[in-house]
Amino acid sequence: MALIITLVLIGIVLLAIELLITPGFGLPGILGLLSIIGGVILSFTEFGQTTGLIVLAAVILSLSYFTWLLLRSNTWKKIALSENITSKADSTPAEKGLVPGIKGITISRLAPSGKVRFDGTDAEVWSQSGIIDNGTPVEIVNTEGSKIIVKKYQ
């Protein structure tokens, strides 16, 4: 009987690991189901139909109870991330003050994209006309969404 109880408990633990830790339906879930099924089959073969049905009912009731516990909102609130993300991935060039006509200096080679420093603000830019070497003065020609297009400034 100890083997049956052990198999069922190991199966429940493996199913909990599958639900809470491992994404998808993988090895812990399969092993958990096999362990529970093995425990129920072993109870039928070793102790007869009455004991087998009692073990099967206990497994169904315990899995139902644990599922009910998992589906309650308080359980998920304790393990879920509850912080809101308020930052943006990147602001538009106009929000940074980068508009056509602003001048800067390349801090990397533009081939055709690279970094330019505009009055202390570094930005990823694209060259309008090919490769521009490091340390070359450039001017913003145009902005297309978040893309900044520059040309050499003389």
VOPAGU-2260 file (C-alpha; in pm, 1 decimal, decimal comma):
REM VOPAGU-2260
SITE   aa  ch    i         X         Y         Z
SITE  MET   A    0       0,0       0,0       0,0
SITE  ALA   A    1     295,3     232,0      65,7
SITE  LEU   A    2     405,7     193,8    -296,5
SITE  ILE   A    3      59,2     293,9    -421,1
SITE  ILE   A    4      48,8     604,0    -200,5
SITE  THR   A    5     403,3     696,9    -304,7
SITE  LEU   A    6     322,6     661,8    -674,5
SITE  VAL   A    7       9,7     876,5    -643,0
SITE  LEU   A    8     188,2    1147,4    -440,3
SITE  ILE   A    9     484,7    1153,7    -680,1
SITE  GLY   A   10     237,8    1183,9    -969,2
SITE  ILE   A   11      59,8    1477,5    -805,7
SITE  VAL   A   12     390,5    1653,4    -734,6
SITE  LEU   A   13     507,9    1599,9   -1093,6
SITE  LEU   A   14     179,3    1736,9   -1230,5
SITE  ALA   A   15     214,1    2042,0   -1004,8
SITE  ILE   A   16     568,3    2095,1   -1134,7
SITE  GLU   A   17     435,0    2068,4   -1489,4
SITE  LEU   A   18     162,4    2325,6   -1427,3
SITE  LEU   A   19     358,9    2576,9   -1222,1
SITE  ILE   A   20     719,3    2553,6   -1340,6
SITE  THR   A   21     758,2    2377,4   -1675,3
SITE  PRO   A   22     574,0    2538,1   -1966,9
SITE  GLY   A   23     375,0    2321,1   -2204,1
SITE  PHE   A   24     311,9    1950,4   -2166,7
SITE  GLY   A   25     645,3    1781,9   -2117,4
SITE  LEU   A   26     826,3    1511,3   -1930,3
SITE  PRO   A   27     707,9    1594,8   -1574,3
SITE  GLY   A   28     343,4    1588,9   -1686,4
SITE  ILE   A   29     379,1    1260,2   -1869,3
SITE  LEU   A   30     568,1    1099,5   -1579,1
SITE  GLY   A   31     311,4    1235,4   -1332,9
SITE  LEU   A   32      19,9    1088,9   -1527,1
SITE  LEU   A   33     198,4     755,9   -1566,9
SITE  SER   A   34     278,4     748,2   -1196,5
SITE  ILE   A   35     -82,6     814,6   -1096,4
SITE  ILE   A   36    -217,7     561,1   -1346,7
SITE  GLY   A   37      39,9     307,2   -1228,4
SITE  GLY   A   38     -63,5     358,3    -866,0
SITE  VAL   A   39    -433,5     311,4    -949,1
SITE  ILE   A   40    -366,5      -0,1   -1161,4
SITE  LEU   A   41    -144,2    -143,2    -887,8
SITE  SER   A   42    -420,2     -89,4    -630,5
SITE  PHE   A   43    -668,5    -280,1    -850,2
SITE  THR   A   44    -429,8    -570,5    -913,5
SITE  GLU   A   45    -291,7    -604,9    -558,4
SITE  PHE   A   46    -597,9    -533,8    -342,2
SITE  GLY   A   47    -901,4    -594,6    -562,2
SITE  GLN   A   48   -1184,5    -391,3    -704,1
SITE  THR   A   49   -1306,1    -225,4    -382,4
SITE  THR   A   50    -966,7     -88,6    -281,1
SITE  GLY   A   51    -892,7       6,4    -641,1
SITE  LEU   A   52   -1213,4     208,2    -662,1
SITE  ILE   A   53   -1136,2     378,1    -330,3
SITE  VAL   A   54    -787,5     474,4    -451,7
SITE  LEU   A   55    -930,5     593,3    -785,3
SITE  ALA   A   56   -1191,3     806,3    -604,9
SITE  ALA   A   57    -923,7     948,3    -372,5
SITE  VAL   A   58    -704,5    1038,4    -673,0
SITE  ILE   A   59    -994,9    1205,9    -854,8
SITE  LEU   A   60   -1097,4    1399,3    -542,6
SITE  SER   A   61    -742,6    1509,3    -461,2
SITE  LEU   A   62    -671,2    1620,1    -819,3
SITE  SER   A   63   -1003,8    1806,0    -825,9
SITE  TYR   A   64    -919,5    1978,8    -497,1
SITE  PHE   A   65    -571,4    2080,8    -614,2
SITE  THR   A   66    -715,1    2206,5    -943,6
SITE  TRP   A   67    -971,1    2412,1    -750,1
SITE  LEU   A   68    -690,2    2555,9    -536,3
SITE  LEU   A   69    -489,6    2648,8    -846,1
SITE  LEU   A   70    -782,4    2813,2   -1020,2
SITE  ARG   A   71    -868,3    3038,3    -727,7
SITE  SER   A   72    -759,1    3392,7    -795,2
SITE  ASN   A   73    -567,9    3429,8    -467,4
SITE  THR   A   74    -333,3    3145,9    -560,6
SITE  TRP   A   75    -235,3    3311,6    -887,6
SITE  LYS   A   76    -203,9    3655,1    -724,0
SITE  LYS   A   77      60,9    3515,4    -490,5
SITE  ILE   A   78     276,7    3371,7    -769,1
SITE  ALA   A   79     206,4    3616,9   -1053,7
SITE  LEU   A   80     399,2    3932,7   -1136,1
SITE  SER   A   81     181,0    4228,7   -1043,1
SITE  GLU   A   82     394,1    4526,7   -1142,6
SITE  ASN   A   83     291,5    4742,5   -1436,8
SITE  ILE   A   84     549,3    4839,7   -1695,4
SITE  THR   A   85     519,1    5209,2   -1771,5
SITE  SER   A   86     835,4    5271,0   -1971,7
SITE  LYS   A   87     857,4    5284,7   -2348,9
SITE  ALA   A   88    1100,1    5090,6   -2562,7
SITE  ASP   A   89    1223,8    5406,4   -2733,5
SITE  SER   A   90    1095,5    5758,2   -2780,8
SITE  THR   A   91    1055,6    5923,3   -3119,1
SITE  PRO   A   92    1334,5    6147,0   -3248,9
SITE  ALA   A   93    1113,8    6455,6   -3209,4
SITE  GLU   A   94    1064,6    6376,2   -2837,3
SITE  LYS   A   95    1443,1    6371,8   -2801,5
SITE  GLY   A   96    1468,1    6706,0   -2982,1
SITE  LEU   A   97    1615,7    6549,2   -3294,6
SITE  VAL   A   98    1454,9    6721,6   -3591,5
SITE  PRO   A   99    1580,6    6792,4   -3944,4
SITE  GLY   A  100    1860,1    7048,6   -3944,9
SITE  ILE   A  101    2022,3    6940,7   -3613,7
SITE  LYS   A  102    2394,8    6878,2   -3645,5
SITE  GLY   A  103    2607,2    6616,1   -3471,6
SITE  ILE   A  104    2925,5    6410,6   -3492,6
SITE  THR   A  105    2948,2    6041,7   -3574,4
SITE  ILE   A  106    3078,3    5831,6   -3284,9
SITE  SER   A  107    3090,4    5516,4   -3497,2
SITE  ARG   A  108    3124,9    5446,3   -3865,4
SITE  LEU   A  109    2794,0    5473,0   -4054,4
SITE  ALA   A  110    2784,3    5181,8   -4295,3
SITE  PRO   A  111    2501,7    5273,3   -4361,9
SITE  SER   A  112    2384,3    5283,2   -3999,0
SITE  GLY   A  113    2569,9    5375,2   -3682,7
SITE  LYS   A  114    2577,6    5609,7   -3381,7
SITE  VAL   A  115    2582,2    5988,4   -3379,4
SITE  ARG   A  116    2604,5    6227,0   -3084,1
SITE  PHE   A  117    2374,1    6530,9   -3105,4
SITE  ASP   A  118    2439,8    6778,3   -2816,9
SITE  GLY   A  119    2498,4    6496,6   -2565,1
SITE  THR   A  120    2221,4    6270,7   -2700,9
SITE  ASP   A  121    2337,3    5953,7   -2872,9
SITE  ALA   A  122    2113,0    5809,2   -3144,5
SITE  GLU   A  123    2113,9    5529,7   -3397,7
SITE  VAL   A  124    2105,1    5685,2   -3745,5
SITE  TRP   A  125    2119,3    5584,6   -4111,9
SITE  SER   A  126    2335,0    5748,9   -4375,0
SITE  GLN   A  127    2161,9    5897,0   -4677,3
SITE  SER   A  128    2460,2    5846,0   -4902,6
SITE  GLY   A  129    2674,0    5544,3   -4822,5
SITE  ILE   A  130    2953,5    5509,3   -4567,8
SITE  ILE   A  131    3047,4    5796,7   -4335,8
SITE  ASP   A  132    3362,6    5765,2   -4122,6
SITE  ASN   A  133    3386,8    5808,0   -3744,5
SITE  GLY   A  134    3427,0    6170,1   -3625,6
SITE  THR   A  135    3256,3    6323,4   -3930,7
SITE  PRO   A  136    3009,4    6611,9   -3881,8
SITE  VAL   A  137    2658,5    6517,2   -3998,0
SITE  GLU   A  138    2318,3    6682,1   -4022,6
SITE  ILE   A  139    1971,6    6530,2   -3986,3
SITE  VAL   A  140    1799,4    6532,1   -4324,5
SITE  ASN   A  141    1477,1    6350,9   -4241,6
SITE  THR   A  142    1302,3    6133,7   -3981,1
SITE  GLU   A  143    1076,7    5845,6   -4083,6
SITE  GLY   A  144     899,8    5717,2   -3772,9
SITE  SER   A  145    1185,3    5633,8   -3536,8
SITE  LYS   A  146    1444,5    5620,8   -3817,1
SITE  ILE   A  147    1684,2    5918,5   -3840,8
SITE  ILE   A  148    1848,0    5983,9   -4178,1
SITE  VAL   A  149    2166,0    6196,7   -4191,0
SITE  LYS   A  150    2411,1    6333,4   -4446,3
SITE  LYS   A  151    2763,0    6475,6   -4423,8
SITE  TYR   A  152    2775,6    6836,8   -4311,5
SITE  GLN   A  153    3042,1    7065,5   -4455,8
